[in-house]
Amino acid sequence: MTTTRLLSDLDLLRSREFPARSERYGPLGSGPGFHVAALATGEESGEGDGSRREEAEEQYEAERDGLAALLAARWGAPDLMSLWSLLDRGAAGEELPEPWSGLCGHVPDLMLWRVDARWIGLGVARWGEEALFQLLAVVTEVDPP
C-alpha cells in the first residue's frame, strides 16, 4: 500500500463523525468519541523460523514511519506514547476508557498528534506470536489516561 493511499484513508477517517454507540465495520471499530481503523493488514501469519515475522514487523513499522513523516510535515513531530503502562494499570483493575483499553493489549506504542481537539495516533498492532500485523490509525476525542 502506498503512503499516499494511507494518508488519504487517514484523512477520511478524521472526517467521520463518531457514533453514539460502539460499532464495527470490517477494519473499522468506532464508538463514542473514537475511531480505530486498520489501514493495512498483513497477509502472512509470520509462522516459521522467525525471520519472516521480523521482516513483516519491519515492513509495518516502515509504513507507519513513512506516514508519520507526512503527518509530521503537517502537524510537527509526534509524541511517542508507550501503552505498556496502560496494560499494567488495566491488569491491576483500573477501568480505562476506549479506545485506550482496547489498544493497550496489542499496540506497544503510538505516535500521537493533538489536532483540532482530537488525538491522531499511528501504531503497529501485534496480535500474538502467530497472528498478523496491522497498521492502526486512531482518531479520538478521549484524552489518554
The 8 nearest C-alpha neighbors of each residue, nearest first, counted from 0:
[[1, 2, 4, 5, 39, 62, 3, 38],
 [2, 0, 4, 3, 5, 62, 6, 66],
 [1, 3, 5, 4, 66, 6, 65, 0],
 [4, 2, 6, 1, 5, 7, 66, 0],
 [3, 5, 7, 1, 6, 2, 8, 0],
 [6, 4, 2, 8, 7, 3, 9, 1],
 [5, 7, 9, 3, 4, 8, 2, 10],
 [6, 8, 4, 10, 5, 9, 3, 11],
 [9, 7, 5, 11, 6, 10, 4, 12],
 [10, 8, 12, 6, 11, 7, 5, 13],
 [9, 11, 13, 7, 12, 8, 6, 14],
 [12, 10, 8, 14, 9, 13, 7, 15],
 [11, 13, 9, 10, 14, 15, 8, 138],
 [14, 12, 10, 11, 15, 9, 138, 119],
 [13, 15, 11, 12, 10, 16, 9, 17],
 [16, 14, 12, 13, 17, 11, 34, 10],
 [15, 17, 18, 14, 13, 32, 12, 33],
 [16, 18, 32, 31, 33, 30, 15, 19],
 [19, 17, 30, 20, 31, 16, 29, 21],
 [18, 20, 31, 30, 17, 21, 32, 22],
 [21, 19, 30, 18, 31, 22, 29, 17],
 [20, 22, 30, 29, 31, 18, 23, 19],
 [23, 21, 29, 28, 30, 20, 24, 18],
 [22, 24, 28, 27, 29, 25, 21, 26],
 [25, 23, 27, 26, 28, 22, 29, 36],
 [24, 26, 27, 23, 28, 36, 37, 22],
 [25, 27, 37, 36, 24, 28, 23, 38],
 [28, 26, 36, 24, 25, 23, 35, 29],
 [27, 29, 23, 35, 34, 22, 36, 24],
 [30, 28, 34, 22, 21, 33, 35, 23],
 [29, 31, 21, 20, 33, 18, 32, 22],
 [30, 32, 19, 18, 20, 17, 33, 21],
 [31, 33, 140, 139, 17, 30, 141, 34],
 [34, 32, 139, 30, 29, 138, 31, 17],
 [33, 35, 29, 138, 137, 28, 139, 36],
 [36, 34, 137, 28, 136, 27, 29, 138],
 [37, 35, 27, 136, 26, 135, 38, 28],
 [36, 38, 135, 26, 39, 134, 133, 136],
 [37, 39, 134, 135, 36, 5, 136, 40],
 [40, 38, 134, 37, 133, 41, 135, 0],
 [41, 39, 133, 132, 134, 42, 37, 131],
 [42, 40, 131, 132, 43, 133, 39, 44],
 [41, 43, 40, 44, 131, 132, 45, 55],
 [44, 42, 45, 41, 131, 46, 130, 55],
 [43, 45, 130, 131, 46, 129, 42, 41],
 [44, 46, 52, 43, 51, 129, 47, 49],
 [47, 45, 44, 129, 49, 48, 52, 51],
 [48, 46, 49, 45, 51, 50, 52, 44],
 [47, 49, 50, 46, 51, 52, 45, 53],
 [48, 50, 52, 51, 47, 53, 46, 45],
 [49, 51, 53, 52, 48, 54, 47, 45],
 [52, 50, 54, 53, 49, 45, 55, 48],
 [51, 53, 45, 55, 49, 50, 54, 56],
 [52, 54, 50, 56, 51, 55, 57, 49],
 [55, 53, 51, 57, 52, 56, 58, 50],
 [56, 54, 58, 52, 57, 53, 51, 59],
 [55, 57, 53, 59, 58, 54, 52, 60],
 [56, 58, 54, 60, 55, 59, 61, 53],
 [59, 57, 55, 61, 56, 60, 54, 62],
 [60, 58, 62, 56, 61, 57, 63, 134],
 [59, 61, 63, 57, 62, 58, 64, 56],
 [62, 60, 64, 58, 59, 63, 57, 65],
 [63, 61, 59, 65, 60, 64, 66, 58],
 [64, 62, 60, 66, 61, 65, 67, 59],
 [63, 65, 67, 61, 62, 66, 60, 68],
 [66, 64, 62, 68, 67, 63, 61, 2],
 [65, 67, 69, 63, 68, 64, 2, 62],
 [66, 68, 64, 70, 65, 69, 71, 63],
 [69, 67, 71, 65, 66, 70, 64, 72],
 [70, 68, 72, 66, 67, 71, 73, 65],
 [69, 71, 67, 73, 72, 68, 74, 66],
 [70, 72, 75, 76, 68, 74, 73, 69],
 [71, 73, 69, 70, 75, 74, 68, 76],
 [74, 72, 70, 71, 75, 69, 68, 76],
 [73, 75, 71, 72, 70, 76, 112, 114],
 [76, 74, 71, 72, 73, 77, 70, 112],
 [75, 77, 71, 78, 74, 112, 72, 70],
 [78, 76, 111, 112, 110, 79, 75, 71],
 [77, 79, 111, 110, 80, 112, 76, 109],
 [80, 78, 110, 109, 111, 77, 81, 108],
 [81, 79, 109, 108, 82, 78, 110, 111],
 [80, 82, 108, 83, 107, 109, 79, 84],
 [81, 83, 103, 108, 85, 107, 84, 80],
 [84, 82, 86, 85, 81, 107, 87, 103],
 [83, 85, 87, 86, 82, 88, 81, 103],
 [86, 84, 88, 82, 87, 83, 89, 103],
 [85, 87, 83, 89, 103, 84, 88, 104],
 [88, 86, 84, 90, 85, 89, 91, 83],
 [87, 89, 85, 91, 90, 86, 93, 84],
 [90, 88, 93, 86, 92, 91, 87, 85],
 [91, 89, 87, 92, 88, 86, 93, 85],
 [90, 92, 88, 89, 93, 87, 86, 94],
 [93, 91, 89, 90, 94, 88, 87, 95],
 [92, 94, 89, 88, 91, 95, 90, 85],
 [93, 95, 89, 92, 96, 100, 88, 91],
 [96, 94, 100, 93, 89, 99, 97, 144],
 [97, 95, 100, 99, 98, 94, 144, 141],
 [98, 96, 99, 100, 101, 95, 33, 141],
 [97, 99, 101, 100, 96, 102, 33, 35],
 [100, 98, 97, 102, 101, 96, 103, 95],
 [101, 99, 95, 97, 102, 98, 103, 96],
 [102, 100, 99, 98, 103, 97, 104, 105],
 [101, 103, 99, 100, 104, 106, 105, 98],
 [102, 104, 82, 86, 106, 105, 100, 101],
 [103, 105, 102, 86, 106, 101, 100, 107],
 [106, 104, 124, 125, 103, 102, 126, 107],
 [105, 107, 124, 103, 108, 102, 123, 104],
 [108, 106, 82, 81, 83, 105, 103, 109],
 [109, 107, 81, 82, 80, 106, 122, 79],
 [110, 108, 122, 80, 121, 79, 120, 111],
 [109, 111, 79, 121, 120, 77, 78, 80],
 [112, 110, 120, 78, 77, 119, 109, 79],
 [111, 113, 119, 77, 118, 114, 120, 78],
 [112, 114, 118, 117, 119, 116, 111, 115],
 [115, 113, 117, 116, 112, 118, 119, 74],
 [114, 116, 117, 113, 118, 140, 112, 119],
 [117, 115, 114, 140, 113, 118, 139, 141],
 [118, 116, 140, 114, 139, 115, 113, 119],
 [117, 119, 113, 139, 112, 138, 140, 114],
 [120, 118, 138, 112, 137, 111, 113, 117],
 [121, 119, 111, 137, 110, 136, 109, 118],
 [122, 120, 136, 110, 109, 135, 137, 63],
 [123, 121, 109, 135, 134, 108, 106, 124],
 [122, 124, 134, 133, 106, 135, 125, 59],
 [125, 123, 106, 133, 105, 132, 126, 122],
 [124, 126, 132, 105, 127, 106, 123, 131],
 [125, 127, 130, 105, 131, 124, 132, 128],
 [128, 126, 130, 129, 125, 105, 131, 132],
 [127, 129, 130, 126, 125, 45, 46, 131],
 [130, 128, 44, 127, 46, 45, 131, 126],
 [131, 129, 44, 126, 127, 128, 132, 45],
 [130, 132, 44, 41, 126, 43, 133, 125],
 [131, 133, 125, 41, 124, 40, 126, 123],
 [134, 132, 40, 124, 39, 123, 135, 37],
 [133, 135, 123, 39, 38, 37, 122, 59],
 [136, 134, 37, 122, 36, 121, 38, 133],
 [135, 137, 121, 36, 120, 35, 37, 38],
 [138, 136, 35, 120, 119, 34, 139, 121],
 [139, 137, 119, 34, 33, 118, 13, 120],
 [138, 140, 33, 118, 141, 117, 32, 34],
 [139, 141, 117, 32, 118, 142, 33, 116],
 [142, 140, 139, 32, 143, 33, 118, 97],
 [143, 141, 144, 140, 118, 139, 117, 99],
 [142, 144, 141, 99, 96, 118, 98, 80],
 [143, 142, 95, 96, 99, 85, 141, 100]]
